[in-house]
Amino acid sequence: MTNYSPFRGLRGTIHEVHMITDDLDELCCFYLVALEGVQMKEPLWLEYHEVELVAPHGDS
């Protein structure tokens, strides 16, 4: 997580991506993310600016 939310610095797995466009034809993405190391068992939806892509484990 990249912003100053309670989830900042956590890692997770993206399970689904939902893309929408607004009236100005700007693409907006929402990611369904299962967070690692938290008590919350259900994945949650996060906006594109709250998610940062990192390499999977084992990649260099």
C-alpha distance matrix in Angstrom:
0.0 3.8 6.1 8.3 7.8 9.0 6.0 4.5 5.2 5.8 7.1 8.8 11.5 11.9 15.3 16.2 15.7 17.6 18.8 20.9 22.9 24.1 27.6 26.9 25.9 22.3 20.0 17.0 14.8 13.1 11.5 12.7 10.3 11.9 9.7 11.5 13.3 13.2 16.5 15.4 17.1 16.6 13.8 12.3 12.0 9.1 10.2 10.0 8.7 5.4 5.0 6.2 9.2 10.5 14.0 15.0 16.7 20.1 19.6 20.4
3.8 0.0 3.8 6.9 8.2 10.4 8.5 5.7 6.8 8.9 10.3 12.4 14.7 14.8 18.2 18.6 17.5 19.0 19.5 21.3 22.7 23.5 26.8 25.6 25.0 21.2 19.4 16.7 15.2 14.3 13.5 15.4 13.6 15.5 13.5 15.2 16.7 16.7 19.9 18.9 20.7 20.1 17.2 15.3 14.4 11.0 10.8 10.0 7.4 5.4 6.0 6.3 9.9 11.4 15.2 17.0 18.8 21.9 20.8 21.1
6.1 3.8 0.0 3.8 5.7 8.9 8.3 6.0 8.7 10.9 13.0 14.8 17.3 17.1 20.2 20.2 18.9 19.8 20.2 21.3 22.5 22.8 25.8 24.9 24.7 21.1 19.7 16.8 15.8 14.8 14.7 16.5 15.1 17.1 15.1 17.1 18.1 17.4 20.2 19.1 21.4 20.6 18.0 15.5 14.5 10.9 10.5 10.7 7.6 5.7 8.3 9.6 13.4 15.2 18.9 20.6 22.4 25.5 24.6 24.9
8.3 6.9 3.8 0.0 3.8 6.7 7.8 5.8 9.1 11.4 14.4 16.4 19.3 19.5 22.4 22.7 21.8 22.5 23.2 24.1 25.3 25.3 28.3 27.5 27.7 24.1 23.0 19.8 18.9 17.4 17.3 18.5 16.9 18.3 15.9 17.6 17.9 16.7 19.2 18.5 21.4 21.0 19.0 16.4 16.0 12.9 13.1 14.0 11.1 8.8 11.6 13.0 16.7 18.0 21.7 23.1 24.4 27.6 27.1 27.4
7.8 8.2 5.7 3.8 0.0 3.8 5.2 5.4 9.2 10.3 13.2 14.6 17.5 17.7 20.2 20.6 20.0 20.7 21.8 22.9 24.5 24.6 27.8 27.5 27.6 24.1 22.6 19.1 17.8 15.7 15.4 16.0 14.4 15.6 13.4 15.5 15.8 14.0 16.1 15.1 18.0 17.5 15.8 13.2 13.2 10.6 11.7 13.5 11.3 8.3 11.1 13.4 16.8 18.3 21.8 22.6 24.0 27.4 27.2 28.0
9.0 10.4 8.9 6.7 3.8 0.0 3.8 5.7 8.8 9.1 12.4 13.9 17.1 17.9 20.2 21.2 21.3 22.3 24.0 25.3 27.3 27.6 30.9 30.8 30.7 27.3 25.6 22.0 20.2 17.6 16.6 16.4 14.3 14.6 11.8 13.5 13.0 11.0 12.9 12.4 15.7 15.9 14.8 12.8 13.9 12.2 14.2 16.1 14.5 11.0 13.0 15.1 18.1 19.1 22.3 22.6 23.4 26.9 27.3 28.2
6.0 8.5 8.3 7.8 5.2 3.8 0.0 3.8 6.4 5.7 8.7 10.1 13.4 14.4 16.9 18.2 18.5 19.9 21.8 23.6 25.8 26.6 30.1 29.9 29.3 25.9 23.8 20.3 18.1 15.5 13.9 13.6 11.1 11.4 8.5 10.3 10.6 9.2 11.9 11.2 13.8 13.9 12.3 10.8 11.9 10.1 12.5 13.9 12.8 9.0 10.0 12.1 14.7 15.6 18.7 18.8 19.7 23.4 23.7 24.9
4.5 5.7 6.0 5.8 5.4 5.7 3.8 0.0 3.8 5.6 8.8 11.2 14.5 15.5 18.6 19.8 19.6 21.2 22.5 24.3 26.2 27.0 30.3 29.7 29.2 25.6 23.6 20.4 18.5 16.5 15.1 15.7 13.1 13.8 10.9 12.1 12.5 12.0 15.1 14.7 17.2 17.4 15.4 13.8 14.3 11.7 13.1 13.7 11.7 8.4 9.3 10.4 13.4 14.0 17.3 18.2 19.1 22.5 22.4 23.0
5.2 6.8 8.7 9.1 9.2 8.8 6.4 3.8 0.0 3.8 6.7 10.0 13.5 15.2 18.5 20.2 20.3 22.5 23.9 26.1 28.1 29.2 32.7 31.9 31.0 27.4 25.2 22.2 19.9 18.2 16.2 16.7 13.6 13.8 10.6 10.7 11.1 11.8 15.4 15.6 17.6 18.3 16.2 15.5 16.2 13.8 15.3 15.2 13.6 10.4 10.0 9.8 12.1 11.7 14.7 15.5 16.0 19.2 19.3 19.8
5.8 8.9 10.9 11.4 10.3 9.1 5.7 5.6 3.8 0.0 3.8 6.8 10.5 12.6 15.7 17.8 18.5 20.9 22.9 25.4 27.8 29.2 32.8 32.3 31.2 27.7 25.1 22.0 19.3 17.1 14.5 14.2 10.8 10.3 6.9 6.9 7.8 8.7 12.4 12.4 14.1 14.9 13.0 12.9 14.3 12.7 14.9 15.2 14.4 10.9 9.9 10.3 11.9 11.5 14.0 13.9 14.3 17.9 18.5 19.7
7.1 10.3 13.0 14.4 13.2 12.4 8.7 8.8 6.7 3.8 0.0 3.8 7.2 9.8 13.0 15.4 16.4 19.4 21.4 24.3 26.9 28.8 32.5 32.0 30.4 27.1 24.2 21.3 18.2 16.1 13.1 12.7 9.1 8.6 5.9 5.7 8.1 9.8 13.4 13.1 13.8 14.4 12.1 12.6 13.9 12.7 15.0 14.7 14.7 11.6 9.4 9.3 9.7 9.0 11.0 10.4 11.1 14.8 15.4 17.0
8.8 12.4 14.8 16.4 14.6 13.9 10.1 11.2 10.0 6.8 3.8 0.0 3.8 6.6 9.4 12.1 13.7 16.8 19.3 22.3 25.3 27.4 31.1 31.0 29.2 26.1 22.9 20.1 16.6 14.2 10.7 9.7 6.0 5.3 4.0 5.1 8.7 9.9 12.9 11.8 11.6 11.7 9.1 10.3 11.7 11.3 14.0 14.0 15.0 12.0 9.5 10.2 10.0 10.0 11.6 10.2 11.4 15.2 15.9 18.2
11.5 14.7 17.3 19.3 17.5 17.1 13.4 14.5 13.5 10.5 7.2 3.8 0.0 3.8 6.2 9.3 11.4 14.8 17.5 20.8 24.0 26.4 30.2 30.2 28.0 25.2 21.7 19.2 15.5 13.4 9.6 8.4 5.5 5.3 6.6 7.9 11.7 12.7 15.2 13.6 12.4 11.8 8.9 10.6 11.7 11.9 14.4 14.0 15.9 13.5 10.6 11.2 10.0 10.4 11.2 9.3 11.2 14.7 15.2 18.0
11.9 14.8 17.1 19.5 17.7 17.9 14.4 15.5 15.2 12.6 9.8 6.6 3.8 0.0 3.8 5.9 7.6 11.1 13.7 17.2 20.4 23.0 26.7 26.8 24.5 21.9 18.3 15.9 12.1 10.1 6.4 5.7 4.5 6.5 8.8 11.1 14.8 15.2 17.4 15.1 13.9 12.3 8.8 9.7 9.6 9.9 12.0 11.5 14.1 12.3 9.5 10.8 9.6 11.3 12.4 11.3 14.0 17.2 17.0 19.7
15.3 18.2 20.2 22.4 20.2 20.2 16.9 18.6 18.5 15.7 13.0 9.4 6.2 3.8 0.0 3.8 7.2 10.3 13.6 17.0 20.5 23.2 26.9 27.4 25.0 22.8 19.2 16.9 13.1 10.9 7.5 5.5 5.9 7.2 10.5 12.9 16.5 16.5 18.0 15.4 13.4 11.2 8.2 9.8 9.9 11.5 13.7 13.8 16.8 15.2 12.8 14.4 13.3 14.9 15.6 13.9 16.4 19.4 19.5 22.5
16.2 18.6 20.2 22.7 20.6 21.2 18.2 19.8 20.2 17.8 15.4 12.1 9.3 5.9 3.8 0.0 3.8 6.7 10.0 13.4 16.9 19.8 23.4 24.1 21.5 19.6 16.0 13.9 10.2 8.4 5.9 5.1 7.5 10.0 13.2 16.0 19.6 19.2 20.5 17.5 15.9 13.1 9.8 10.2 9.0 10.7 12.1 12.2 15.7 14.8 12.8 14.8 13.9 16.3 17.4 16.3 19.2 22.2 21.7 24.5
15.7 17.5 18.9 21.8 20.0 21.3 18.5 19.6 20.3 18.5 16.4 13.7 11.4 7.6 7.2 3.8 0.0 3.8 6.5 10.0 13.4 16.4 20.0 20.4 17.8 15.9 12.2 10.3 6.7 5.8 4.7 6.4 9.1 12.4 15.1 18.1 21.6 21.2 22.8 19.7 18.7 15.8 12.2 11.5 9.1 9.7 9.9 9.5 13.3 13.2 11.5 13.6 13.0 16.1 17.6 17.4 20.6 23.5 22.4 24.9
17.6 19.0 19.8 22.5 20.7 22.3 19.9 21.2 22.5 20.9 19.4 16.8 14.8 11.1 10.3 6.7 3.8 0.0 3.8 6.7 10.4 13.2 16.8 17.7 15.3 13.7 10.3 8.3 5.6 5.1 6.4 8.1 11.6 14.9 17.6 20.9 24.2 23.3 24.6 21.2 20.4 17.1 13.8 12.4 9.3 10.2 9.7 10.0 13.7 14.2 13.4 15.9 16.0 19.3 21.1 21.1 24.4 27.2 26.1 28.4
18.8 19.5 20.2 23.2 21.8 24.0 21.8 22.5 23.9 22.9 21.4 19.3 17.5 13.7 13.6 10.0 6.5 3.8 0.0 3.8 7.0 10.2 13.7 14.2 11.6 10.2 6.7 5.7 4.4 6.4 8.8 11.4 14.6 18.1 20.4 23.7 27.0 26.2 27.7 24.4 23.9 20.7 17.3 15.5 12.0 11.9 10.2 9.7 13.2 14.7 14.2 16.3 16.6 20.1 22.0 22.6 26.2 28.8 27.2 29.1
20.9 21.3 21.3 24.1 22.9 25.3 23.6 24.3 26.1 25.4 24.3 22.3 20.8 17.2 17.0 13.4 10.0 6.7 3.8 0.0 3.8 6.7 10.1 11.2 9.0 8.2 5.8 5.3 6.4 8.4 11.7 14.2 17.4 21.0 23.1 26.6 29.7 28.5 29.9 26.5 26.2 22.8 19.7 17.4 13.7 13.6 11.3 11.4 14.4 16.3 16.5 18.9 19.6 23.3 25.4 26.2 29.7 32.4 30.7 32.5
22.9 22.7 22.5 25.3 24.5 27.3 25.8 26.2 28.1 27.8 26.9 25.3 24.0 20.4 20.5 16.9 13.4 10.4 7.0 3.8 0.0 3.8 6.8 7.5 5.3 5.3 4.6 6.0 8.7 11.4 14.8 17.6 20.7 24.3 26.2 29.7 32.7 31.5 33.0 29.7 29.7 26.3 23.2 20.7 16.9 16.2 13.4 13.0 15.4 17.9 18.5 20.6 21.4 25.2 27.5 28.7 32.2 34.8 32.8 34.3
24.1 23.5 22.8 25.3 24.6 27.6 26.6 27.0 29.2 29.2 28.8 27.4 26.4 23.0 23.2 19.8 16.4 13.2 10.2 6.7 3.8 0.0 3.8 5.4 5.4 5.7 7.0 7.8 11.1 13.3 17.0 19.7 22.7 26.4 28.0 31.5 34.3 32.8 34.2 30.9 31.2 27.9 24.9 22.0 18.2 17.4 14.3 14.5 16.2 18.8 20.1 22.4 23.7 27.5 30.1 31.4 34.9 37.6 35.7 37.0
27.6 26.8 25.8 28.3 27.8 30.9 30.1 30.3 32.7 32.8 32.5 31.1 30.2 26.7 26.9 23.4 20.0 16.8 13.7 10.1 6.8 3.8 0.0 3.8 5.5 7.5 9.9 11.4 14.8 17.1 20.8 23.5 26.5 30.2 31.7 35.3 38.0 36.5 37.8 34.5 34.9 31.5 28.6 25.7 22.0 21.1 18.0 18.0 19.5 22.3 23.6 25.8 27.2 31.0 33.5 35.0 38.5 41.1 39.0 40.2
26.9 25.6 24.9 27.5 27.5 30.8 29.9 29.7 31.9 32.3 32.0 31.0 30.2 26.8 27.4 24.1 20.4 17.7 14.2 11.2 7.5 5.4 3.8 0.0 3.8 5.5 8.9 11.0 14.7 17.6 21.1 24.2 26.9 30.6 31.9 35.4 38.1 36.9 38.5 35.4 35.9 32.7 29.6 26.7 22.9 21.4 17.9 17.3 18.4 21.6 22.8 24.5 25.9 29.6 32.2 34.0 37.6 40.0 37.6 38.5
25.9 25.0 24.7 27.7 27.6 30.7 29.3 29.2 31.0 31.2 30.4 29.2 28.0 24.5 25.0 21.5 17.8 15.3 11.6 9.0 5.3 5.4 5.5 3.8 0.0 3.8 6.3 9.3 12.7 15.9 19.2 22.3 25.1 28.8 30.4 33.7 36.8 35.8 37.5 34.3 34.5 31.3 28.0 25.4 21.6 20.4 17.1 16.0 17.7 20.8 21.5 23.0 23.8 27.6 29.8 31.5 35.2 37.5 35.1 36.1
22.3 21.2 21.1 24.1 24.1 27.3 25.9 25.6 27.4 27.7 27.1 26.1 25.2 21.9 22.8 19.6 15.9 13.7 10.2 8.2 5.3 5.7 7.5 5.5 3.8 0.0 3.8 6.4 10.0 13.3 16.6 20.0 22.4 26.2 27.4 30.7 33.6 32.7 34.6 31.6 32.0 29.0 25.6 22.9 19.1 17.4 13.9 12.6 14.0 17.3 18.0 19.4 20.6 24.3 26.7 28.6 32.2 34.6 32.2 33.1
20.0 19.4 19.7 23.0 22.6 25.6 23.8 23.6 25.2 25.1 24.2 22.9 21.7 18.3 19.2 16.0 12.2 10.3 6.7 5.8 4.6 7.0 9.9 8.9 6.3 3.8 0.0 3.8 6.7 10.2 13.2 16.6 19.1 22.9 24.4 27.6 30.7 29.9 31.9 28.9 29.0 25.9 22.4 20.0 16.3 14.8 11.6 10.0 12.3 15.2 15.4 16.9 17.7 21.4 23.7 25.3 29.0 31.4 29.1 30.3
17.0 16.7 16.8 19.8 19.1 22.0 20.3 20.4 22.2 22.0 21.3 20.1 19.2 15.9 16.9 13.9 10.3 8.3 5.7 5.3 6.0 7.8 11.4 11.0 9.3 6.4 3.8 0.0 3.8 6.9 10.2 13.6 16.0 19.8 21.2 24.5 27.5 26.5 28.3 25.3 25.6 22.6 19.2 16.5 12.8 11.2 7.9 7.0 9.5 12.1 12.6 14.7 16.0 19.8 22.4 23.8 27.2 30.0 28.1 29.4
14.8 15.2 15.8 18.9 17.8 20.2 18.1 18.5 19.9 19.3 18.2 16.6 15.5 12.1 13.1 10.2 6.7 5.6 4.4 6.4 8.7 11.1 14.8 14.7 12.7 10.0 6.7 3.8 0.0 3.8 6.6 10.1 12.5 16.3 17.8 21.1 24.3 23.5 25.3 22.3 22.4 19.4 15.8 13.6 10.0 8.7 6.3 5.3 8.8 10.4 10.1 12.5 13.4 17.1 19.5 20.5 23.9 26.8 25.2 26.8
13.1 14.3 14.8 17.4 15.7 17.6 15.5 16.5 18.2 17.1 16.1 14.2 13.4 10.1 10.9 8.4 5.8 5.1 6.4 8.4 11.4 13.3 17.1 17.6 15.9 13.3 10.2 6.9 3.8 0.0 3.8 6.8 9.4 13.1 14.8 18.3 21.3 20.2 21.9 18.7 18.8 15.8 12.3 9.8 6.3 5.5 4.6 5.6 9.1 9.2 9.2 12.3 13.4 16.8 19.4 19.8 22.9 26.1 25.0 26.9
11.5 13.5 14.7 17.3 15.4 16.6 13.9 15.1 16.2 14.5 13.1 10.7 9.6 6.4 7.5 5.9 4.7 6.4 8.8 11.7 14.8 17.0 20.8 21.1 19.2 16.6 13.2 10.2 6.6 3.8 0.0 3.8 5.9 9.7 11.6 15.0 18.2 17.5 19.3 16.3 16.0 13.3 9.5 8.0 5.4 5.2 6.4 6.8 10.1 9.1 7.9 10.7 11.3 14.3 16.6 16.6 19.5 22.8 22.0 24.2
12.7 15.4 16.5 18.5 16.0 16.4 13.6 15.7 16.7 14.2 12.7 9.7 8.4 5.7 5.5 5.1 6.4 8.1 11.4 14.2 17.6 19.7 23.5 24.2 22.3 20.0 16.6 13.6 10.1 6.8 3.8 0.0 3.8 6.9 9.6 13.1 16.3 15.3 16.6 13.4 12.6 9.7 6.0 5.4 4.4 6.5 9.1 10.4 13.2 11.4 10.2 13.1 13.4 15.8 17.7 16.9 19.4 22.8 22.6 25.2
10.3 13.6 15.1 16.9 14.4 14.3 11.1 13.1 13.6 10.8 9.1 6.0 5.5 4.5 5.9 7.5 9.1 11.6 14.6 17.4 20.7 22.7 26.5 26.9 25.1 22.4 19.1 16.0 12.5 9.4 5.9 3.8 0.0 3.8 6.0 9.4 12.7 12.1 13.9 11.3 10.7 8.8 5.1 5.4 6.3 7.2 10.3 11.2 13.3 10.7 9.1 11.5 11.8 13.5 15.4 14.4 16.4 20.0 20.2 22.7
11.9 15.5 17.1 18.3 15.6 14.6 11.4 13.8 13.8 10.3 8.6 5.3 5.3 6.5 7.2 10.0 12.4 14.9 18.1 21.0 24.3 26.4 30.2 30.6 28.8 26.2 22.9 19.8 16.3 13.1 9.7 6.9 3.8 0.0 3.8 6.6 9.8 9.4 11.0 8.7 7.6 6.7 4.1 6.6 9.0 10.4 13.8 14.9 16.6 13.6 11.9 13.9 13.9 14.7 16.1 14.4 15.6 19.3 20.2 22.9
9.7 13.5 15.1 15.9 13.4 11.8 8.5 10.9 10.6 6.9 5.9 4.0 6.6 8.8 10.5 13.2 15.1 17.6 20.4 23.1 26.2 28.0 31.7 31.9 30.4 27.4 24.4 21.2 17.8 14.8 11.6 9.6 6.0 3.8 0.0 3.8 6.7 6.5 9.1 7.8 8.1 8.5 6.7 8.1 10.7 11.0 14.3 15.3 16.2 12.7 11.3 13.0 13.5 13.8 15.6 14.1 14.8 18.6 19.6 21.9
11.5 15.2 17.1 17.6 15.5 13.5 10.3 12.1 10.7 6.9 5.7 5.1 7.9 11.1 12.9 16.0 18.1 20.9 23.7 26.6 29.7 31.5 35.3 35.4 33.7 30.7 27.6 24.5 21.1 18.3 15.0 13.1 9.4 6.6 3.8 0.0 3.8 5.7 8.8 9.1 9.1 10.8 9.9 11.8 14.5 14.6 17.8 18.4 19.0 15.5 13.8 14.6 14.7 14.0 15.1 13.2 13.0 16.6 18.3 20.6
13.3 16.7 18.1 17.9 15.8 13.0 10.6 12.5 11.1 7.8 8.1 8.7 11.7 14.8 16.5 19.6 21.6 24.2 27.0 29.7 32.7 34.3 38.0 38.1 36.8 33.6 30.7 27.5 24.3 21.3 18.2 16.3 12.7 9.8 6.7 3.8 0.0 3.8 6.9 8.7 9.7 12.3 12.3 14.0 17.0 17.0 20.3 21.2 21.3 17.6 16.5 17.2 17.7 16.7 18.0 16.2 15.3 18.7 20.7 22.7
13.2 16.7 17.4 16.7 14.0 11.0 9.2 12.0 11.8 8.7 9.8 9.9 12.7 15.2 16.5 19.2 21.2 23.3 26.2 28.5 31.5 32.8 36.5 36.9 35.8 32.7 29.9 26.5 23.5 20.2 17.5 15.3 12.1 9.4 6.5 5.7 3.8 0.0 3.8 5.4 7.5 10.1 10.7 11.9 15.1 15.5 19.0 20.6 20.7 16.9 16.4 18.0 19.0 18.7 20.4 18.9 18.5 22.1 23.8 25.8
16.5 19.9 20.2 19.2 16.1 12.9 11.9 15.1 15.4 12.4 13.4 12.9 15.2 17.4 18.0 20.5 22.8 24.6 27.7 29.9 33.0 34.2 37.8 38.5 37.5 34.6 31.9 28.3 25.3 21.9 19.3 16.6 13.9 11.0 9.1 8.8 6.9 3.8 0.0 3.8 6.1 9.2 11.1 12.6 16.2 17.3 20.9 22.9 23.2 19.5 19.3 21.3 22.3 22.2 23.8 22.0 21.7 25.2 27.1 29.3
15.4 18.9 19.1 18.5 15.1 12.4 11.2 14.7 15.6 12.4 13.1 11.8 13.6 15.1 15.4 17.5 19.7 21.2 24.4 26.5 29.7 30.9 34.5 35.4 34.3 31.6 28.9 25.3 22.3 18.7 16.3 13.4 11.3 8.7 7.8 9.1 8.7 5.4 3.8 0.0 3.8 5.8 7.8 9.1 12.8 14.4 18.1 20.4 21.1 17.5 17.5 19.9 21.0 21.5 23.3 21.6 21.9 25.5 27.1 29.4
17.1 20.7 21.4 21.4 18.0 15.7 13.8 17.2 17.6 14.1 13.8 11.6 12.4 13.9 13.4 15.9 18.7 20.4 23.9 26.2 29.7 31.2 34.9 35.9 34.5 32.0 29.0 25.6 22.4 18.8 16.0 12.6 10.7 7.6 8.1 9.1 9.7 7.5 6.1 3.8 0.0 3.8 6.6 9.3 13.1 15.3 19.1 21.1 22.4 19.0 18.4 20.7 21.2 21.6 22.9 20.7 21.0 24.5 26.2 28.9
16.6 20.1 20.6 21.0 17.5 15.9 13.9 17.4 18.3 14.9 14.4 11.7 11.8 12.3 11.2 13.1 15.8 17.1 20.7 22.8 26.3 27.9 31.5 32.7 31.3 29.0 25.9 22.6 19.4 15.8 13.3 9.7 8.8 6.7 8.5 10.8 12.3 10.1 9.2 5.8 3.8 0.0 3.8 6.5 10.0 12.8 16.5 18.8 20.5 17.5 17.0 19.7 20.3 21.3 22.8 20.9 21.8 25.4 26.6 29.4
13.8 17.2 18.0 19.0 15.8 14.8 12.3 15.4 16.2 13.0 12.1 9.1 8.9 8.8 8.2 9.8 12.2 13.8 17.3 19.7 23.2 24.9 28.6 29.6 28.0 25.6 22.4 19.2 15.8 12.3 9.5 6.0 5.1 4.1 6.7 9.9 12.3 10.7 11.1 7.8 6.6 3.8 0.0 3.8 7.0 9.6 13.2 15.2 17.1 14.3 13.5 16.2 16.8 18.2 19.8 18.2 19.7 23.3 24.1 26.8
12.3 15.3 15.5 16.4 13.2 12.8 10.8 13.8 15.5 12.9 12.6 10.3 10.6 9.7 9.8 10.2 11.5 12.4 15.5 17.4 20.7 22.0 25.7 26.7 25.4 22.9 20.0 16.5 13.6 9.8 8.0 5.4 5.4 6.6 8.1 11.8 14.0 11.9 12.6 9.1 9.3 6.5 3.8 0.0 3.8 6.5 10.1 12.7 14.4 11.7 11.8 15.1 16.3 18.3 20.6 19.7 21.5 25.1 25.5 27.9
12.0 14.4 14.5 16.0 13.2 13.9 11.9 14.3 16.2 14.3 13.9 11.7 11.7 9.6 9.9 9.0 9.1 9.3 12.0 13.7 16.9 18.2 22.0 22.9 21.6 19.1 16.3 12.8 10.0 6.3 5.4 4.4 6.3 9.0 10.7 14.5 17.0 15.1 16.2 12.8 13.1 10.0 7.0 3.8 0.0 3.8 6.9 9.7 11.8 9.9 10.3 13.8 15.3 17.9 20.4 20.1 22.4 26.0 25.8 28.0
9.1 11.0 10.9 12.9 10.6 12.2 10.1 11.7 13.8 12.7 12.7 11.3 11.9 9.9 11.5 10.7 9.7 10.2 11.9 13.6 16.2 17.4 21.1 21.4 20.4 17.4 14.8 11.2 8.7 5.5 5.2 6.5 7.2 10.4 11.0 14.6 17.0 15.5 17.3 14.4 15.3 12.8 9.6 6.5 3.8 0.0 3.8 6.6 8.2 6.1 7.1 10.9 13.0 15.8 18.8 19.1 21.6 25.1 24.5 26.3
10.2 10.8 10.5 13.1 11.7 14.2 12.5 13.1 15.3 14.9 15.0 14.0 14.4 12.0 13.7 12.1 9.9 9.7 10.2 11.3 13.4 14.3 18.0 17.9 17.1 13.9 11.6 7.9 6.3 4.6 6.4 9.1 10.3 13.8 14.3 17.8 20.3 19.0 20.9 18.1 19.1 16.5 13.2 10.1 6.9 3.8 0.0 3.8 5.5 5.5 7.1 10.6 12.9 16.3 19.4 20.4 23.2 26.5 25.4 26.8
10.0 10.0 10.7 14.0 13.5 16.1 13.9 13.7 15.2 15.2 14.7 14.0 14.0 11.5 13.8 12.2 9.5 10.0 9.7 11.4 13.0 14.5 18.0 17.3 16.0 12.6 10.0 7.0 5.3 5.6 6.8 10.4 11.2 14.9 15.3 18.4 21.2 20.6 22.9 20.4 21.1 18.8 15.2 12.7 9.7 6.6 3.8 0.0 3.8 5.4 5.6 8.2 10.3 13.9 17.0 18.5 21.6 24.6 23.0 24.2
8.7 7.4 7.6 11.1 11.3 14.5 12.8 11.7 13.6 14.4 14.7 15.0 15.9 14.1 16.8 15.7 13.3 13.7 13.2 14.4 15.4 16.2 19.5 18.4 17.7 14.0 12.3 9.5 8.8 9.1 10.1 13.2 13.3 16.6 16.2 19.0 21.3 20.7 23.2 21.1 22.4 20.5 17.1 14.4 11.8 8.2 5.5 3.8 0.0 3.8 5.6 7.7 10.8 14.0 17.6 19.5 22.3 25.3 23.6 24.4
5.4 5.4 5.7 8.8 8.3 11.0 9.0 8.4 10.4 10.9 11.6 12.0 13.5 12.3 15.2 14.8 13.2 14.2 14.7 16.3 17.9 18.8 22.3 21.6 20.8 17.3 15.2 12.1 10.4 9.2 9.1 11.4 10.7 13.6 12.7 15.5 17.6 16.9 19.5 17.5 19.0 17.5 14.3 11.7 9.9 6.1 5.5 5.4 3.8 0.0 3.8 6.9 10.3 13.0 16.6 18.0 20.4 23.7 22.6 23.6
5.0 6.0 8.3 11.6 11.1 13.0 10.0 9.3 10.0 9.9 9.4 9.5 10.6 9.5 12.8 12.8 11.5 13.4 14.2 16.5 18.5 20.1 23.6 22.8 21.5 18.0 15.4 12.6 10.1 9.2 7.9 10.2 9.1 11.9 11.3 13.8 16.5 16.4 19.3 17.5 18.4 17.0 13.5 11.8 10.3 7.1 7.1 5.6 5.6 3.8 0.0 3.8 6.6 9.5 13.0 14.3 17.0 20.2 19.0 20.2
6.2 6.3 9.6 13.0 13.4 15.1 12.1 10.4 9.8 10.3 9.3 10.2 11.2 10.8 14.4 14.8 13.6 15.9 16.3 18.9 20.6 22.4 25.8 24.5 23.0 19.4 16.9 14.7 12.5 12.3 10.7 13.1 11.5 13.9 13.0 14.6 17.2 18.0 21.3 19.9 20.7 19.7 16.2 15.1 13.8 10.9 10.6 8.2 7.7 6.9 3.8 0.0 3.8 6.4 10.1 12.2 14.9 17.7 16.2 16.9
9.2 9.9 13.4 16.7 16.8 18.1 14.7 13.4 12.1 11.9 9.7 10.0 10.0 9.6 13.3 13.9 13.0 16.0 16.6 19.6 21.4 23.7 27.2 25.9 23.8 20.6 17.7 16.0 13.4 13.4 11.3 13.4 11.8 13.9 13.5 14.7 17.7 19.0 22.3 21.0 21.2 20.3 16.8 16.3 15.3 13.0 12.9 10.3 10.8 10.3 6.6 3.8 0.0 3.8 6.9 9.1 12.2 14.8 12.9 14.0
10.5 11.4 15.2 18.0 18.3 19.1 15.6 14.0 11.7 11.5 9.0 10.0 10.4 11.3 14.9 16.3 16.1 19.3 20.1 23.3 25.2 27.5 31.0 29.6 27.6 24.3 21.4 19.8 17.1 16.8 14.3 15.8 13.5 14.7 13.8 14.0 16.7 18.7 22.2 21.5 21.6 21.3 18.2 18.3 17.9 15.8 16.3 13.9 14.0 13.0 9.5 6.4 3.8 0.0 3.8 6.5 9.1 11.5 9.7 10.6
14.0 15.2 18.9 21.7 21.8 22.3 18.7 17.3 14.7 14.0 11.0 11.6 11.2 12.4 15.6 17.4 17.6 21.1 22.0 25.4 27.5 30.1 33.5 32.2 29.8 26.7 23.7 22.4 19.5 19.4 16.6 17.7 15.4 16.1 15.6 15.1 18.0 20.4 23.8 23.3 22.9 22.8 19.8 20.6 20.4 18.8 19.4 17.0 17.6 16.6 13.0 10.1 6.9 3.8 0.0 3.8 6.5 8.2 6.1 7.6
15.0 17.0 20.6 23.1 22.6 22.6 18.8 18.2 15.5 13.9 10.4 10.2 9.3 11.3 13.9 16.3 17.4 21.1 22.6 26.2 28.7 31.4 35.0 34.0 31.5 28.6 25.3 23.8 20.5 19.8 16.6 16.9 14.4 14.4 14.1 13.2 16.2 18.9 22.0 21.6 20.7 20.9 18.2 19.7 20.1 19.1 20.4 18.5 19.5 18.0 14.3 12.2 9.1 6.5 3.8 0.0 3.8 6.3 5.9 8.9
16.7 18.8 22.4 24.4 24.0 23.4 19.7 19.1 16.0 14.3 11.1 11.4 11.2 14.0 16.4 19.2 20.6 24.4 26.2 29.7 32.2 34.9 38.5 37.6 35.2 32.2 29.0 27.2 23.9 22.9 19.5 19.4 16.4 15.6 14.8 13.0 15.3 18.5 21.7 21.9 21.0 21.8 19.7 21.5 22.4 21.6 23.2 21.6 22.3 20.4 17.0 14.9 12.2 9.1 6.5 3.8 0.0 3.8 5.7 8.5
20.1 21.9 25.5 27.6 27.4 26.9 23.4 22.5 19.2 17.9 14.8 15.2 14.7 17.2 19.4 22.2 23.5 27.2 28.8 32.4 34.8 37.6 41.1 40.0 37.5 34.6 31.4 30.0 26.8 26.1 22.8 22.8 20.0 19.3 18.6 16.6 18.7 22.1 25.2 25.5 24.5 25.4 23.3 25.1 26.0 25.1 26.5 24.6 25.3 23.7 20.2 17.7 14.8 11.5 8.2 6.3 3.8 0.0 3.8 6.5
19.6 20.8 24.6 27.1 27.2 27.3 23.7 22.4 19.3 18.5 15.4 15.9 15.2 17.0 19.5 21.7 22.4 26.1 27.2 30.7 32.8 35.7 39.0 37.6 35.1 32.2 29.1 28.1 25.2 25.0 22.0 22.6 20.2 20.2 19.6 18.3 20.7 23.8 27.1 27.1 26.2 26.6 24.1 25.5 25.8 24.5 25.4 23.0 23.6 22.6 19.0 16.2 12.9 9.7 6.1 5.9 5.7 3.8 0.0 3.8
20.4 21.1 24.9 27.4 28.0 28.2 24.9 23.0 19.8 19.7 17.0 18.2 18.0 19.7 22.5 24.5 24.9 28.4 29.1 32.5 34.3 37.0 40.2 38.5 36.1 33.1 30.3 29.4 26.8 26.9 24.2 25.2 22.7 22.9 21.9 20.6 22.7 25.8 29.3 29.4 28.9 29.4 26.8 27.9 28.0 26.3 26.8 24.2 24.4 23.6 20.2 16.9 14.0 10.6 7.6 8.9 8.5 6.5 3.8 0.0
